[in-house]
């Protein structure tokens, strides 16, 4: 399982590939690295509607699996390999930060409770 955050830039319609298989593609822009990337994902079967809840320009988190497959041209016997990124969960990528309900500590010297001035050991 992999996940990535990015801005939704393309949201395509669902395509009915065969009677029993449908897919939907979308693209996010990952600007978290030195060289921003536009990454294409696919949703398949009952997952095709997951992207409906999000708008172009919205920051989302995509959970996905990498799929690979081999294809051989029946005429030339040339072999090719294809990869796809199959999204299985999409959620808003909010600016989540850990909450800290405690007030900040004051900048003061630590108390020397129970220490004798003549004792140079801190314990």
N, C-alpha and C positions, 0 to 999 in steps of 0.2 A: 504494500500500500504506500502510496506517495500522496503528498499534498503540496499545493502551491497557491499563493495569493496573487491576484492581479486584477486589472480593470477590464471589465467586459467590453469588447470592441465590436464583435460580430455575433449575431444570433440568427442562425438560419432556420428555415422551416423544416419540419419533419419530412423525410423521404421514405416512401414505401418501396423498399428494394425488391422484395419478393412477397408472395402472399403471407409468409410467416415471419418476415424480418423487416424491421424499420429502424432508421437511425436519424439522428439530428446532430448537426455540428455547430460548435460555437468557438470563438477565439477570445483569449484574454491577452492583455499586454502585461508582461512581467518587467517592471522597471526597477527591480531590486538588485540588479547586477550592473556592472560597468557598461555592458552592451545590452540595452533593452531588447527583449524578444517578444514576438507575437506567436503564441502557441495555440495550435488547433486541437480541440478535444472532440470526442463524439459521445453521444448518449445513445443507448440502444434499448429497444423494446419498451418496457414499462417505465424506463428512466427518461424518456424523451421529453416529458413535461416538466422535469426538474428546473429547467432554465426559465420557465415562464414567469416565475416570481421575481426576476431580476431585470433591471433596465440597463441599456447601453450606458457606459460610463460608471457604473456602480462597481465598487471594490468587492470581490468575492473570493472565497476560499474553495478550491476544487480538490476533492479527494478522488484519486484515480488509480487505475492499474495500467501497466504497460503490456500490450499484447503484440505478439509477433507471429507472422505466418509465412509460409513458403508457397510460391506459385510457380508452376512450370507451364510455359507456352506449349500447347499440344502440337503445334506445327513445327516449331524450331527447336523444341526441347530446352530453350533458354530458361534458366531458373532465376527468379527474382525473390527478394524478401521484402516484406512490408511490415511496418510497425504502426500501431495505433494507440492513442491514449484514451482509454475508456473511463469516463467520469461516472461515478456511482453515488456521489453526494456533493451538493453545492450548498454553501451557506454564506451569509454576509461576513465580510472580513472587517469587523469593527475594530476600532483602535482600542483593543482590550489591554488594560494594564492592571497589574495587581493593585487591589485597593488596600490602603493603609489607613485604618481608622484611628490609629494612635497619633497623638500630637508629637511634633518633633521634640527631641531632647534639647534642653537648654545648653548653650555653650558655656559651661562653668567647669571649674576644677573639680575633680573627684573628691568626695568627702573622705577624710582620713579618720573614720570612725574606729575607735578602740585602739589607735596607734599612739604609742608614746613617742614624743619628739626625739628622744635619745636613741630609740631603736631604729637602725637603718634598714632592717628587713621589712619588706612590704606585707609579710604575713605573720 
